Amino acid sequence: MEQVDECMTPVFLSAQLHDGKVYYHIDVPSDAPTMRGFAGILYVGLNGATPAAIAATPGDLCQQLGLQKALGALRTRGFTALLRRMQRNAVDLTETA
């Protein structure tokens, strides 16, 4: 697992490609409920998707979901950082397959 360094909370992520789909494992401490929620949203939406679908996920997803209205800039950046890392992992997996 690799740490998502852009997140203030220690978030760890791993990804595997199986039958053309990406499967993630995300580890977030239990004392970080907001980041755990972000990870859960992204996990449900992206786990088991194709690399192309993951790469096509809008970079402004947090804004499209309206989350930035309720969250501060740091939390919005954390959500976006995790999304970008998941996208990067999906692309990397296709390049090494």
C-alpha positions as CSV (number, residue, x, y, z in Angstrom):
1,M,0.0,0.0,0.0
2,E,1.2,3.5,-0.7
3,Q,0.4,6.6,1.3
4,V,-1.6,9.4,-0.3
5,D,0.9,12.1,0.8
6,E,-1.4,15.0,-0.3
7,C,-3.9,14.1,2.4
8,M,-3.4,15.4,5.9
9,T,-4.8,12.2,7.3
10,P,-2.7,9.1,6.7
11,V,-4.5,7.4,3.9
12,F,-3.1,4.3,2.3
13,L,-4.2,2.9,-1.1
14,S,-3.5,-0.1,-3.2
15,A,-5.0,-1.1,-6.5
16,Q,-5.1,-4.3,-8.5
17,L,-6.2,-5.0,-12.0
18,H,-8.3,-8.2,-12.5
19,D,-10.2,-9.1,-15.6
20,G,-10.0,-5.6,-16.9
21,K,-11.3,-3.9,-13.8
22,V,-9.6,-2.1,-11.0
23,Y,-10.1,-3.2,-7.4
24,Y,-9.0,-0.9,-4.5
25,H,-8.1,-1.4,-0.9
26,I,-8.2,1.9,1.1
27,D,-7.0,2.2,4.7
28,V,-8.0,5.3,6.7
29,P,-7.7,5.6,10.5
30,S,-11.0,5.3,12.4
31,D,-10.4,8.6,14.1
32,A,-10.7,10.4,10.7
33,P,-14.5,10.0,10.0
34,T,-14.6,12.6,7.3
35,M,-11.8,11.1,5.3
36,R,-13.3,7.6,5.8
37,G,-16.5,8.9,4.3
38,F,-14.7,10.3,1.3
39,A,-12.9,7.1,0.8
40,G,-16.2,5.2,1.1
41,I,-17.8,7.4,-1.6
42,L,-14.9,6.9,-4.0
43,Y,-14.6,3.2,-3.2
44,V,-18.3,2.5,-3.9
45,G,-18.1,4.6,-7.1
46,L,-14.8,3.4,-8.5
47,N,-14.1,-0.1,-7.1
48,G,-14.6,-2.7,-9.9
49,A,-14.8,-0.1,-12.6
50,T,-12.7,-0.2,-15.8
51,P,-9.5,1.9,-15.9
52,A,-11.1,4.1,-18.6
53,A,-14.2,4.8,-16.5
54,I,-12.0,5.7,-13.5
55,A,-9.8,8.0,-15.6
56,A,-12.9,9.6,-17.0
57,T,-14.3,10.5,-13.6
58,P,-14.5,14.3,-13.4
59,G,-11.7,15.9,-11.5
60,D,-14.2,18.3,-10.0
61,L,-16.4,15.5,-8.6
62,C,-16.3,17.1,-5.1
63,Q,-17.8,20.3,-6.5
64,Q,-20.3,18.4,-8.7
65,L,-21.5,16.5,-5.6
66,G,-21.8,19.9,-3.8
67,L,-19.4,18.8,-1.0
68,Q,-17.3,21.9,-1.2
69,K,-20.2,23.9,0.1
70,A,-20.2,22.0,3.4
71,L,-16.5,21.4,3.7
72,G,-13.5,23.6,4.0
73,A,-10.7,23.9,1.4
74,L,-8.4,21.3,3.1
75,R,-11.1,18.6,3.1
76,T,-12.0,19.3,-0.5
77,R,-8.3,19.0,-1.4
78,G,-8.1,15.7,0.5
79,F,-11.1,14.3,-1.4
80,T,-9.6,15.4,-4.7
81,A,-6.1,14.1,-3.9
82,L,-7.5,10.6,-3.2
83,L,-9.6,10.7,-6.4
84,R,-6.5,11.7,-8.4
85,R,-4.4,9.0,-6.9
86,M,-7.0,6.4,-7.6
87,Q,-7.1,7.6,-11.2
88,R,-3.3,7.6,-11.5
89,N,-3.2,4.0,-10.1
90,A,-5.8,2.9,-12.7
91,V,-3.8,4.3,-15.6
92,D,-0.5,2.9,-14.2
93,L,-2.1,-0.6,-14.0
94,T,-3.1,-0.5,-17.6
95,E,0.4,0.6,-18.7
96,T,2.0,-2.3,-16.8
97,A,-0.5,-4.9,-17.9
